[in-house]
Amino acid sequence: MLSFNLPRTARITRTTRAHKVATVVLVAAGATTALTATAQPSHAQTTASHAAAAVKPVSANGLPAAPKADAGTTDGANNSSVADSIKVTAVAKQDDAAKKATQHPDNLDGWIRASLDIMHSKGIPGSYEGLQRNIMRESNGNPNAVNDWDVNAVNGIPSKGLLQVIQPTFDTYHVEGTAKNLTDPIANITAAANYAADRYGSIDNVNSAY
């Protein structure tokens, strides 16, 4: 059999070309694999994405959490709650003053003290001494006293009660929570004190006919 060897340079050249071809194929295959790996998310990434999408907020009892209220709605609700709280407090103070008024004795001392309770709950100034001093001058402590000789009497609207109040003044300065009867002791005192506060700053500042 005939045998021959390729020149050394030819073998090297052929081997080198084959190596280059193999290298190109391997590089191409690696790039394809890399592109495939980049384009397709891993199973772990897909699972995590699905899990995140499936998670929903829940309340402490396990039920779906209620959506958050709009800021404007929340502020409106808070303002409404504050206003309601103020109203409840005001009504409670009035009720408390009315209860205290019924706890005092049915005499001049009790009428003055009951009136003071109501006056304080309404922000009407005045002291026990100021009320008593003016009552004694105006009616000598008689809740049914009527002035039938002054100009008011002549005009048909005589002064009446402990602090000698005329009907128009009583109607204008009547204090809610008291009787609507001009000669009612507590209503008369409280309305007169309310009028004096508006006209003179306080019943304590009145030292003569007013």
C-alpha positions in Angstrom: 0.0 0.0 0.0 1.1 3.4 -0.9 1.3 5.8 2.0 2.3 9.4 2.1 2.4 12.1 4.7 1.1 15.6 4.1 3.5 18.3 4.5 3.8 19.6 8.0 2.6 23.0 7.0 -0.5 21.5 5.3 -1.4 19.5 8.4 -1.0 22.5 10.6 -3.1 24.7 8.3 -5.9 22.1 8.0 -5.9 21.6 11.8 -6.0 25.3 12.4 -8.9 25.8 10.0 -10.8 23.0 11.6 -10.2 24.5 15.0 -11.4 27.9 13.8 -14.6 26.3 12.4 -15.2 24.5 15.7 -14.6 27.6 17.7 -17.0 29.6 15.6 -19.7 26.9 16.0 -19.1 26.8 19.7 -19.3 30.6 20.0 -22.5 30.7 18.0 -24.0 28.0 20.1 -23.1 29.8 23.2 -24.6 33.1 22.0 -27.8 31.3 21.1 -28.0 29.7 24.5 -27.3 33.1 26.2 -30.0 34.8 24.1 -32.5 32.0 24.9 -31.7 32.2 28.6 -32.2 36.0 28.5 -35.4 36.0 26.5 -37.1 33.3 28.6 -37.6 34.0 32.4 -36.6 31.3 34.8 -39.2 29.1 36.5 -38.4 30.8 39.8 -39.0 34.3 38.3 -42.3 33.2 36.8 -43.5 31.7 40.0 -42.6 34.8 42.0 -44.4 37.1 39.6 -47.5 35.0 39.8 -47.4 34.9 43.6 -47.0 38.7 43.8 -50.0 39.2 41.5 -52.1 36.8 43.6 -51.3 38.5 46.9 -54.1 40.9 48.1 -54.2 42.9 51.3 -56.3 41.4 54.1 -57.6 42.7 57.4 -56.8 41.2 60.8 -59.8 38.9 60.6 -58.6 37.4 57.3 -61.2 39.2 55.1 -60.2 41.4 52.2 -59.0 44.8 53.5 -61.3 47.7 52.8 -59.9 50.3 50.2 -58.3 53.3 51.7 -60.6 56.3 51.9 -59.8 59.4 49.8 -57.9 62.1 51.8 -60.7 64.6 51.2 -63.4 62.1 52.4 -61.3 61.4 55.5 -60.9 65.0 56.3 -64.6 65.6 55.9 -65.4 62.7 58.2 -63.0 64.0 60.8 -64.4 67.5 60.7 -67.9 66.1 61.0 -66.9 64.0 64.0 -65.3 67.0 65.7 -68.5 69.1 65.1 -70.7 66.3 66.4 -68.4 66.0 69.5 -68.7 69.8 70.2 -72.5 69.6 69.9 -72.7 66.6 72.2 -70.5 68.4 74.8 -72.7 71.6 74.6 -75.9 69.6 75.0 -74.3 67.6 77.9 -73.4 70.9 79.7 -76.9 72.3 79.3 -78.4 69.0 80.6 -76.0 69.1 83.6 -77.0 72.8 84.3 -80.7 71.9 84.1 -80.2 69.0 86.5 -78.3 71.2 89.0 -81.1 73.8 88.8 -83.6 71.3 90.1 -81.4 70.3 93.0 -81.5 73.7 94.7 -84.2 74.7 97.2 -87.3 76.5 96.0 -86.4 79.8 97.7 -84.4 83.0 96.8 -81.1 81.4 97.6 -82.0 78.3 95.5 -83.2 80.5 92.6 -80.0 82.5 92.5 -77.8 79.4 92.7 -79.9 77.6 90.0 -79.6 80.7 87.7 -75.9 80.9 88.3 -75.5 77.2 87.2 -77.3 78.0 83.9 -75.5 81.3 83.4 -72.1 79.7 83.8 -73.0 76.9 81.3 -74.0 79.7 78.8 -71.0 81.9 79.5 -73.2 84.7 81.0 -71.1 86.6 83.6 -72.4 87.4 87.1 -72.0 86.6 90.8 -74.2 85.6 93.6 -73.6 88.9 95.3 -74.5 90.9 92.1 -77.7 89.0 91.6 -78.9 89.2 95.2 -78.1 92.9 95.5 -80.1 93.8 92.5 -83.0 91.5 93.3 -83.4 93.0 96.8 -83.4 96.5 95.3 -85.9 95.7 92.5 -88.4 93.4 94.2 -87.3 92.7 97.7 -87.1 89.0 96.7 -90.7 88.7 95.6 -91.0 86.7 92.3 -94.6 88.1 91.7 -93.7 91.7 92.2 -95.2 94.0 89.5 -94.4 97.7 88.9 -97.7 99.3 88.0 -96.7 103.0 88.1 -93.6 103.7 85.9 -93.5 104.5 82.2 -93.4 100.8 81.2 -96.7 100.3 83.1 -98.2 103.3 81.4 -97.2 101.8 78.0 -98.9 98.5 79.0 -95.7 96.4 79.5 -95.1 96.6 83.3 -91.9 95.3 84.8 -92.3 92.0 86.6 -90.5 89.4 88.7 -87.4 89.3 90.9 -85.4 91.6 88.6 -88.3 93.6 87.2 -88.1 92.7 83.6 -90.5 93.8 80.9 -91.9 91.3 78.4 -90.1 92.5 75.3 -86.8 92.3 77.1 -87.5 88.9 78.5 -88.4 87.6 75.0 -85.2 89.0 73.5 -82.9 87.8 76.3 -84.6 84.6 77.3 -82.1 81.8 78.0 -82.7 78.4 76.5 -83.3 75.8 79.2 -85.4 78.1 81.4 -89.2 78.5 81.5 -90.8 80.9 79.1 -92.8 82.5 81.9 -91.7 86.1 82.7 -92.4 85.6 86.4 -90.6 82.3 86.8 -87.9 83.1 89.3 -85.0 81.3 87.5 -86.0 82.4 84.0 -86.5 86.0 85.2 -83.1 86.2 86.9 -81.3 84.5 84.0 -82.9 86.7 81.3 -82.1 89.8 83.3 -78.5 88.7 83.8 -78.2 88.0 80.1 -79.6 91.5 79.3 -77.3 93.2 81.8 -74.3 91.4 80.4 -75.1 92.7 76.9 -75.9 96.2 78.1 -73.4 96.7 81.0 -70.9 93.8 80.8 -72.3 92.0 83.8 -75.2 92.2 86.3 -72.4 93.0 88.9 -72.0 96.4 87.2 -75.6 97.3 87.8 -76.2 99.5 90.9 -79.5 101.2 90.2 -82.6 100.9 87.9 -81.5 99.5 84.6 
